């Protein structure tokens, strides 16, 4: 049982480390937001699973499951909200960004609306 706990904990900590490195290395808000919203919740779910196995019992498993469900439900919503707020406040894209698809869609809607 302790081997499973160690593997889950190391995988979870590794994913959180990958998310932290992604946040530091990515060039703009949108890339950082994606790095934080993908790897970090999965890492936390793995750590919660490791804690539930280590503690044992139904109560710990239910709590770990609720933590996992909460993270899986709220991480995409938080990422969308952060990206939308950044876009509306005119946070610039990275220099490597080739096209701003949302701006192109907005301009197309304005053109259609004006005609």
C-alpha positions as CSV (number, residue, x, y, z in Angstrom):
1,X,0.0,0.0,0.0
2,X,2.8,2.4,0.8
3,X,4.3,1.9,-2.7
4,X,1.0,3.1,-4.3
5,X,0.9,6.1,-2.0
6,X,4.5,7.0,-2.9
7,X,3.9,6.6,-6.7
8,X,0.7,8.7,-6.6
9,X,2.4,11.4,-4.4
10,X,5.4,11.6,-6.7
11,X,3.3,11.8,-9.8
12,X,1.1,14.5,-8.2
13,X,4.1,16.5,-7.0
14,X,5.7,16.1,-10.5
15,X,2.7,17.4,-12.2
16,X,2.5,20.4,-9.9
17,X,6.2,21.0,-10.5
18,X,5.5,20.9,-14.3
19,X,2.7,23.4,-13.9
20,X,5.0,25.7,-11.8
21,X,7.7,25.5,-14.4
22,X,5.1,26.2,-17.2
23,X,3.9,29.3,-15.4
24,X,7.4,30.6,-15.1
25,X,8.5,29.8,-18.7
26,X,5.4,30.7,-20.7
27,X,5.5,34.1,-22.5
28,X,2.0,35.5,-21.9
29,X,-1.0,35.4,-19.6
30,X,-2.9,33.0,-21.8
31,X,-0.2,30.4,-22.0
32,X,0.5,30.6,-18.3
33,X,-3.2,30.2,-17.6
34,X,-3.3,27.0,-19.7
35,X,-0.2,25.6,-17.9
36,X,-1.8,26.3,-14.5
37,X,-5.2,25.0,-15.4
38,X,-4.2,21.7,-16.9
39,X,-1.4,20.1,-14.9
40,X,-2.0,21.5,-11.4
41,X,-5.5,20.2,-10.8
42,X,-4.5,16.7,-11.9
43,X,-1.5,16.8,-9.6
44,X,-3.7,17.9,-6.7
45,X,-6.2,15.1,-7.5
46,X,-3.3,12.6,-7.4
47,X,-2.0,14.0,-4.1
48,X,-5.6,13.7,-2.6
49,X,-5.8,10.1,-3.8
50,X,-2.5,9.3,-2.2
51,X,-3.6,10.9,1.0
52,X,-6.9,8.9,0.9
53,X,-5.1,5.7,0.4
54,X,-2.6,6.5,3.2
55,X,-5.3,7.5,5.7
56,X,-7.6,4.7,4.6
57,X,-11.3,4.4,5.3
58,X,-14.4,5.4,3.5
59,X,-14.5,9.0,4.8
60,X,-11.0,9.8,3.4
61,X,-12.0,8.3,0.0
62,X,-15.2,10.3,-0.1
63,X,-13.3,13.5,0.8
64,X,-10.6,12.8,-1.8
65,X,-13.4,12.2,-4.4
66,X,-15.1,15.4,-3.5
67,X,-11.8,17.3,-3.8
68,X,-11.2,15.8,-7.2
69,X,-14.7,16.6,-8.4
70,X,-14.5,20.1,-7.2
71,X,-11.1,20.7,-8.9
72,X,-12.3,19.2,-12.1
73,X,-15.3,21.4,-12.2
74,X,-13.8,24.6,-11.1
75,X,-10.4,24.6,-12.9
76,X,-11.8,25.1,-16.4
77,X,-14.2,27.8,-15.2
78,X,-11.4,29.7,-13.5
79,X,-9.2,29.4,-16.5
80,X,-11.9,30.7,-18.8
81,X,-12.6,33.6,-16.4
82,X,-9.0,34.6,-16.2
83,X,-8.5,34.4,-19.9
84,X,-11.6,36.5,-20.6
85,X,-10.6,39.1,-18.0
86,X,-7.2,39.3,-19.5
87,X,-8.5,39.7,-23.0
88,X,-11.0,42.3,-22.1
89,X,-8.3,44.3,-20.3
90,X,-6.2,44.2,-23.5
91,X,-3.5,42.1,-22.1
92,X,-1.1,41.6,-25.1
93,X,-0.4,38.3,-26.7
94,X,3.1,36.9,-26.9
95,X,5.2,38.0,-29.8
96,X,5.2,34.4,-31.0
97,X,1.4,34.5,-31.4
98,X,0.5,34.4,-35.1
99,X,-3.2,35.2,-35.1
100,X,-5.8,36.5,-32.6
101,X,-8.8,34.4,-33.6
102,X,-11.1,36.0,-31.1
103,X,-10.3,39.5,-32.4
104,X,-10.9,38.3,-36.0
105,X,-14.3,36.9,-34.9
106,X,-15.2,40.1,-33.1
107,X,-14.3,42.2,-36.1
108,X,-16.3,39.9,-38.4
109,X,-19.4,40.3,-36.2
110,X,-19.0,44.1,-36.2
111,X,-18.8,44.1,-40.0
112,X,-22.0,42.0,-40.3
113,X,-23.8,44.2,-37.8
114,X,-22.9,47.4,-39.6
115,X,-24.2,46.2,-42.9
